[in-house]
Amino acid sequence: MRIEVSHHAKKRMRQRGISILHIRHILRFPIKTCINHDKTISVFANIENRTIELVYAKKENYINIVTVI
């Protein structure tokens, strides 16, 4: 599935040193998944000795990355 990254998420990725390869890893191998009240999905994974939260919205043909925490 295609991945689109919002402007906000790109900014947060740069600030936190997260690459698109990290994003793909988090989506494929989450340690926890939650559905948020606004229908976005939060997934968590351990990357380089820290836990990263990725918030995304699943669309019909792609995944839209909202933010990376």
C-alpha positions in Angstrom: 0.0 0.0 0.0 1.2 3.5 -0.8 2.3 5.7 2.0 1.8 9.5 2.0 3.5 11.6 4.7 1.9 14.9 5.8 3.9 18.1 6.0 3.6 18.0 9.7 4.8 14.4 9.9 7.8 15.2 7.7 8.7 18.0 10.1 8.5 15.8 13.1 10.5 13.0 11.3 13.3 15.4 10.7 13.2 16.7 14.3 13.2 13.1 15.7 15.6 11.5 13.3 13.0 9.1 11.9 13.4 7.9 8.3 10.8 6.5 5.8 12.5 3.1 6.4 11.7 3.5 10.1 8.1 4.3 9.2 7.8 1.2 7.1 9.2 -0.9 9.9 6.8 0.6 12.5 3.9 -0.2 10.2 5.0 -3.8 9.6 6.1 -4.7 13.1 4.1 -2.7 15.7 4.3 -3.7 19.3 0.9 -2.0 20.1 -1.9 -0.7 18.0 -4.8 1.6 19.1 -7.7 3.2 17.3 -8.1 6.8 18.3 -11.4 8.7 18.8 -11.0 10.5 15.5 -10.6 7.2 13.6 -6.9 7.6 13.2 -4.7 4.7 14.2 -1.7 4.8 16.5 1.0 2.2 16.2 4.0 1.9 18.5 7.4 0.2 17.9 10.8 0.3 19.4 13.4 2.0 17.1 17.0 2.5 18.3 16.2 2.0 22.0 13.2 4.3 22.1 9.5 3.8 21.6 8.1 5.7 18.6 4.3 6.4 18.1 3.1 6.7 14.5 -0.4 8.2 13.9 -2.0 7.5 10.5 -5.3 7.5 8.7 -6.0 4.6 6.5 -7.6 5.7 3.2 -9.0 3.5 0.4 -5.7 3.3 -1.6 -3.1 4.6 0.7 -2.0 5.3 4.3 -1.6 9.0 5.3 0.9 9.5 8.1 -0.4 12.3 10.3 2.5 12.6 12.9 5.4 10.8 14.5 5.9 11.1 18.2 
